[in-house]
Amino acid sequence: MWNFIKLNTRNGQMWQVQFDVEGDNQIETFLSLFPLVSKEKE
């Protein structure tokens, strides 16, 4: 099982991604739901 943090560098949103190479399972969960900047400043 591998764990990664996926980051949107435009607005600061983050997800945790768990990936299992043996079972081809991938789970994505939010770590930061709210953007840190507005759409106009992205």
N, CA, C and O atoms as a GROMACS GRO file, in nm:
protein
  168
    1MET      N    1   0.085  -0.117   0.000
    1MET     CA    2   0.000   0.000   0.000
    1MET      C    3   0.090   0.124   0.000
    1MET      O    4   0.181   0.136   0.082
    2TRP      N    5   0.063   0.214  -0.092
    2TRP     CA    6   0.137   0.340  -0.104
    2TRP      C    7   0.043   0.454  -0.067
    2TRP      O    8  -0.075   0.451  -0.099
    3ASN      N    9   0.097   0.555   0.000
    3ASN     CA   10   0.021   0.674   0.037
    3ASN      C   11   0.087   0.796  -0.024
    3ASN      O   12   0.208   0.814  -0.012
    4PHE      N   13   0.008   0.880  -0.088
    4PHE     CA   14   0.057   1.002  -0.151
    4PHE      C   15  -0.033   1.118  -0.111
    4PHE      O   16  -0.147   1.099  -0.071
    5ILE      N   17   0.020   1.240  -0.123
    5ILE     CA   18  -0.061   1.360  -0.110
    5ILE      C   19  -0.068   1.424  -0.247
    5ILE      O   20   0.034   1.458  -0.307
    6LYS      N   21  -0.190   1.441  -0.296
    6LYS     CA   22  -0.212   1.508  -0.424
    6LYS      C   23  -0.246   1.653  -0.394
    6LYS      O   24  -0.337   1.681  -0.316
    7LEU      N   25  -0.172   1.746  -0.454
    7LEU     CA   26  -0.185   1.888  -0.425
    7LEU      C   27  -0.221   1.965  -0.550
    7LEU      O   28  -0.156   1.950  -0.654
    8ASN      N   29  -0.325   2.046  -0.541
    8ASN     CA   30  -0.357   2.140  -0.647
    8ASN      C   31  -0.278   2.267  -0.616
    8ASN      O   32  -0.312   2.339  -0.522
    9THR      N   33  -0.173   2.294  -0.692
    9THR     CA   34  -0.085   2.407  -0.664
    9THR      C   35  -0.147   2.542  -0.698
    9THR      O   36  -0.091   2.645  -0.662
   10ARG      N   37  -0.260   2.543  -0.765
   10ARG     CA   38  -0.328   2.669  -0.797
   10ARG      C   39  -0.408   2.723  -0.680
   10ARG      O   40  -0.412   2.843  -0.657
   11ASN      N   41  -0.474   2.631  -0.606
   11ASN     CA   42  -0.562   2.680  -0.499
   11ASN      C   43  -0.535   2.617  -0.362
   11ASN      O   44  -0.601   2.654  -0.265
   12GLY      N   45  -0.442   2.525  -0.351
   12GLY     CA   46  -0.402   2.470  -0.221
   12GLY      C   47  -0.485   2.353  -0.172
   12GLY      O   48  -0.463   2.306  -0.061
   13GLN      N   49  -0.580   2.303  -0.251
   13GLN     CA   50  -0.658   2.187  -0.208
   13GLN      C   51  -0.569   2.063  -0.207
   13GLN      O   52  -0.480   2.049  -0.291
   14MET      N   53  -0.595   1.972  -0.109
   14MET     CA   54  -0.514   1.851  -0.095
   14MET      C   55  -0.603   1.728  -0.080
   14MET      O   56  -0.712   1.735  -0.024
   15TRP      N   57  -0.553   1.616  -0.130
   15TRP     CA   58  -0.618   1.486  -0.116
   15TRP      C   59  -0.513   1.386  -0.072
   15TRP      O   60  -0.395   1.399  -0.104
   16GLN      N   61  -0.557   1.285   0.002
   16GLN     CA   62  -0.472   1.170   0.033
   16GLN      C   63  -0.510   1.060  -0.065
   16GLN      O   64  -0.628   1.028  -0.080
   17VAL      N   65  -0.410   1.004  -0.131
   17VAL     CA   66  -0.433   0.896  -0.228
   17VAL      C   67  -0.364   0.771  -0.176
   17VAL      O   68  -0.243   0.771  -0.151
   18GLN      N   69  -0.441   0.663  -0.159
   18GLN     CA   70  -0.386   0.533  -0.123
   18GLN      C   71  -0.395   0.444  -0.245
   18GLN      O   72  -0.500   0.432  -0.308
   19PHE      N   73  -0.283   0.380  -0.277
   19PHE     CA   74  -0.276   0.298  -0.397
   19PHE      C   75  -0.216   0.164  -0.361
   19PHE      O   76  -0.112   0.156  -0.296
   20ASP      N   77  -0.284   0.057  -0.403
   20ASP     CA   78  -0.238  -0.079  -0.379
   20ASP      C   79  -0.202  -0.142  -0.513
   20ASP      O   80  -0.290  -0.161  -0.597
   21VAL      N   81  -0.076  -0.174  -0.535
   21VAL     CA   82  -0.033  -0.227  -0.664
   21VAL      C   83  -0.077  -0.372  -0.685
   21VAL      O   84  -0.094  -0.415  -0.799
   22GLU      N   85  -0.094  -0.447  -0.578
   22GLU     CA   86  -0.132  -0.588  -0.593
   22GLU      C   87  -0.280  -0.604  -0.628
   22GLU      O   88  -0.315  -0.690  -0.709
   23GLY      N   89  -0.366  -0.523  -0.567
   23GLY     CA   90  -0.509  -0.537  -0.589
   23GLY      C   91  -0.566  -0.431  -0.681
   23GLY      O   92  -0.686  -0.431  -0.706
   24ASP      N   93  -0.484  -0.343  -0.731
   24ASP     CA   94  -0.526  -0.232  -0.817
   24ASP      C   95  -0.636  -0.148  -0.752
   24ASP      O   96  -0.726  -0.099  -0.820
   25ASN      N   97  -0.628  -0.132  -0.621
   25ASN     CA   98  -0.724  -0.048  -0.548
   25ASN      C   99  -0.666   0.091  -0.529
   25ASN      O  100  -0.548   0.107  -0.497
   26GLN      N  101  -0.750   0.192  -0.549
   26GLN     CA  102  -0.708   0.330  -0.527
   26GLN      C  103  -0.821   0.403  -0.453
   26GLN      O  104  -0.937   0.398  -0.494
   27ILE      N  105  -0.783   0.469  -0.344
   27ILE     CA  106  -0.880   0.545  -0.264
   27ILE      C  107  -0.829   0.687  -0.255
   27ILE      O  108  -0.712   0.711  -0.227
   28GLU      N  109  -0.919   0.784  -0.278
   28GLU     CA  110  -0.886   0.926  -0.269
   28GLU      C  111  -0.978   0.991  -0.167
   28GLU      O  112  -1.100   0.981  -0.179
   29THR      N  113  -0.921   1.057  -0.066
   29THR     CA  114  -1.000   1.127   0.035
   29THR      C  115  -0.950   1.270   0.048
   29THR      O  116  -0.830   1.296   0.033
   30PHE      N  117  -1.040   1.363   0.075
   30PHE     CA  118  -1.004   1.503   0.091
   30PHE      C  119  -0.928   1.526   0.220
   30PHE      O  120  -0.963   1.472   0.324
   31LEU      N  121  -0.824   1.607   0.212
   31LEU     CA  122  -0.756   1.656   0.332
   31LEU      C  123  -0.791   1.803   0.355
   31LEU      O  124  -0.800   1.848   0.469
   32SER      N  125  -0.810   1.875   0.247
   32SER     CA  126  -0.846   2.017   0.255
   32SER      C  127  -0.954   2.044   0.151
   32SER      O  128  -0.926   2.051   0.032
   33LEU      N  129  -1.079   2.058   0.198
   33LEU     CA  130  -1.193   2.075   0.107
   33LEU      C  131  -1.202   2.215   0.048
   33LEU      O  132  -1.246   2.232  -0.066
   34PHE      N  133  -1.160   2.315   0.123
   34PHE     CA  134  -1.182   2.453   0.083
   34PHE      C  135  -1.058   2.512   0.017
   34PHE      O  136  -0.948   2.497   0.072
   35PRO      N  137  -1.072   2.578  -0.098
   35PRO     CA  138  -0.958   2.642  -0.162
   35PRO      C  139  -0.902   2.753  -0.074
   35PRO      O  140  -0.976   2.819  -0.002
   36LEU      N  141  -0.772   2.774  -0.080
   36LEU     CA  142  -0.706   2.878  -0.001
   36LEU      C  143  -0.707   3.013  -0.070
   36LEU      O  144  -0.681   3.115  -0.007
   37VAL      N  145  -0.736   3.014  -0.199
   37VAL     CA  146  -0.744   3.140  -0.275
   37VAL      C  147  -0.874   3.140  -0.356
   37VAL      O  148  -0.933   3.035  -0.380
   38SER      N  149  -0.916   3.256  -0.398
   38SER     CA  150  -1.039   3.267  -0.478
   38SER      C  151  -1.011   3.226  -0.622
   38SER      O  152  -0.896   3.220  -0.666
   39LYS      N  153  -1.119   3.199  -0.696
   39LYS     CA  154  -1.107   3.160  -0.838
   39LYS      C  155  -1.037   3.269  -0.919
   39LYS      O  156  -0.960   3.239  -1.010
   40GLU      N  157  -1.063   3.397  -0.885
   40GLU     CA  158  -1.004   3.508  -0.961
   40GLU      C  159  -0.853   3.515  -0.943
   40GLU      O  160  -0.783   3.561  -1.033
   41LYS      N  161  -0.801   3.468  -0.829
   41LYS     CA  162  -0.656   3.477  -0.801
   41LYS      C  163  -0.580   3.350  -0.836
   41LYS      O  164  -0.458   3.347  -0.822
   42GLU      N  165  -0.648   3.247  -0.881
   42GLU     CA  166  -0.580   3.121  -0.918
   42GLU      C  167  -0.486   3.142  -1.034
   42GLU      O  168  -0.420   3.048  -1.078
   0.00000   0.00000   0.00000
